[in-house]
Amino acid sequence: MKNYLIPIIAFFPMLLFAQTEGTSKTGHSEVVEVKNATAKILTERASNYLALKKIEAKTIGSVVSGTGVFNVTYASIKKGFDQGHVKFKIKIMIKDGKYKMDLTDFIHEGIHGKSSGGSIDLEKPECGEVQIMATAWSSIKSQTQDHIKAFVKELKVKMDNPVKAAAPSSDF
């Protein structure tokens, strides 16, 4: 029995390493503390922010989730520029005093389904470089990163919106 365990034990770490190596996915995940904010207040802020961004959100308990979209413009194979959308999933898990945001699954879609690149994590677009040039695909990825940074920054500001103390009253 010992003779079988040694190769299995030696091989197991290699399996774990192989599964995680090279899995750089586009997205953002972060836990943010918001002192003195209840889960109820943070859930309301998250829902309001997603509504502001025109993201149809679902709230189940203290988890707010939805699918967002932003526009990208890139050089066309023909003349001029093409436009497309990048859809993504957002999930905000909330507790008293903190929340965790996850932005995942970024998918490029050409307008009207034309020249859709698919997952932003792909080295080359699904539709092929005949439809979306390598430079255009690089531009789409870059714009996606810019949109992620702006979205996260704005979400943090909206979630951190402190409840302002009422000004002292001089009525007393």
Long-range contacts (C-beta under 8 A, 24 or more apart in sequence): 24-121, 25-104, 25-121, 26-106, 26-120, 26-121, 26-141, 26-144, 26-145, 26-148, 27-88, 27-102, 27-103, 27-104, 27-105, 27-106, 27-148, 28-101, 28-102, 28-103, 28-148, 28-152, 29-100, 29-101, 29-102, 29-103, 29-104, 30-100, 30-101, 30-152, 31-98, 31-99, 31-100, 32-98, 32-99, 32-100, 32-101, 32-156, 32-159, 32-160, 33-97, 33-98, 34-97, 34-98, 34-99, 34-159, 34-160, 35-97, 36-97, 36-162, 36-163, 37-96, 37-97, 37-159, 37-163, 38-96, 38-97, 39-94, 39-95, 39-96, 41-163, 42-94, 42-99, 42-159, 43-94, 45-158, 45-159, 45-161, 46-92, 46-94, 46-99, 46-155, 46-159, 48-158, 49-154, 49-155, 49-158, 49-159, 50-90, 52-158, 53-151, 55-90, 62-93, 62-94, 62-95, 63-91, 63-92, 63-93, 63-94, 64-91, 64-92, 64-94, 65-89, 65-90, 65-91, 65-92, 66-90, 68-151, 70-147, 70-151, 72-108, 72-139, 72-140, 72-143, 72-144, 73-143, 74-132, 74-136, 74-137, 74-139, 74-140, 74-143, 75-133, 75-135, 75-136, 75-139, 76-136, 77-130, 77-131, 77-132, 77-133, 77-136, 82-110, 82-111, 82-115, 82-132, 82-136, 83-111, 84-108, 84-109, 84-110, 84-111, 84-115, 84-116, 84-117, 84-140, 85-109, 85-111, 86-120, 86-140, 86-143, 86-144, 86-147, 99-159, 101-152, 101-155, 103-148, 103-151, 103-152, 106-144, 108-140, 108-144, 120-144
